[in-house]
Amino acid sequence: MLFAPDTEEALEFVVALVNTEPAASRSGADELTTVGDLRALIGRFTYSGRFDWDDDELRAVLRTRDLLREVWTLDRDEAVTVVNRMLRNGRALPYLARHDDYDWHLHATDPDAPLAVRMEVEAALALIDVIRMNETGRLRVCAADDCTGLFVDLSKNGSKRFCTVRCGNRMNMIAHRSRKHLNGNR
């Protein structure tokens, strides 16, 4: 196991959130434009605490999405500065919690804190583990030419290059056609 389960889940949430952006989404459109879209995204993950389900909350989550994309692509030392700022801004005070079907895990904000703040702080806690383990290289942007999707490489050998099988297959097909074209022109 590379990371603790709650760290992996938080990183996977960051990926899902950021990959709602038009350049990273499967549809090519912004997939987080309504409160209903936000509800659907949150419904795929376990988030406890306060939900306002209004446009102000959606706008705050979109700002968080932008911040998380930024921190994902920073080098280790630069990421520390942003992660520390995220923790300070969220007034993070880590504590152990157990709820729903989850065993003991970390929370660091009041359950009544705004959703975007809780998202930022949970992401920051996960990024702390990544930084401390010197595994920031596992936070990646898709290698497909036409995709900016994020992913976390949890493979044993750390060799994953694409955000989805779809992107990998598409790039492999392009490479195959290119080789076929070159071989046919000899």
Residue pairs with C-beta under 8 A, 6 or more apart in sequence:
2 8
2 133
2 135
2 138
2 154
3 11
3 126
3 129
3 130
3 133
3 135
3 154
4 105
4 129
5 105
6 102
6 105
6 106
6 126
7 125
7 126
7 129
7 130
8 126
8 152
8 154
9 45
9 46
10 122
10 123
10 125
10 126
11 123
11 126
11 130
11 139
11 152
12 45
12 152
13 45
13 119
13 122
13 123
14 68
14 72
14 123
14 126
14 150
14 152
15 149
15 150
15 151
15 152
15 163
16 41
16 44
16 45
17 32
17 41
17 61
17 64
17 65
17 68
17 119
18 24
18 65
18 68
18 69
18 72
18 150
19 25
19 149
19 150
19 163
20 30
20 31
20 32
20 37
20 41
20 65
21 30
21 32
21 65
21 69
21 148
22 28
22 29
22 30
23 147
23 148
24 142
24 147
24 148
24 149
24 150
24 163
25 31
26 164
26 166
31 37
32 38
32 41
32 58
32 61
32 62
32 65
34 58
35 53
35 54
35 55
35 57
35 58
38 53
38 57
38 58
38 61
39 53
42 51
42 115
46 100
46 102
47 115
47 118
47 119
48 99
48 100
48 111
49 109
49 110
49 111
49 112
49 113
49 115
49 118
50 111
50 112
50 113
50 114
50 115
51 57
51 115
52 114
52 115
57 114
57 115
57 116
60 114
60 115
60 116
60 117
61 115
61 116
61 119
63 116
64 116
64 119
64 120
67 82
67 86
67 120
68 119
68 120
68 123
69 150
70 82
71 79
71 82
71 83
71 86
71 123
71 127
72 139
72 141
72 150
73 139
73 141
74 82
75 136
76 131
76 134
76 136
79 127
79 131
79 136
80 131
83 124
83 127
83 128
83 131
86 92
86 120
86 121
86 123
86 124
87 108
87 121
87 124
89 117
89 120
90 108
90 109
90 113
90 117
90 118
90 120
90 121
90 124
91 109
91 113
92 108
92 109
92 121
92 124
92 125
93 108
93 109
94 106
94 107
94 108
94 125
95 106
95 107
95 108
96 104
96 105
96 106
96 107
97 104
97 105
97 106
97 107
98 104
98 105
106 125
107 122
108 121
108 122
108 124
108 125
109 117
109 118
109 121
111 118
113 121
130 136
130 138
130 139
137 158
138 152
138 153
138 154
138 158
139 150
139 152
139 153
140 150
140 151
140 152
140 153
140 160
140 161
141 148
141 149
141 150
141 163
142 148
142 149
142 150
142 151
142 161
142 162
142 163
142 164
142 167
143 161
143 162
143 167
143 171
144 162
144 163
144 167
144 168
144 170
144 171
145 171
145 174
147 162
147 163
147 167
149 163
149 164
149 167
150 163
151 160
151 162
151 163
151 164
153 159
153 160
161 168
162 168
162 171
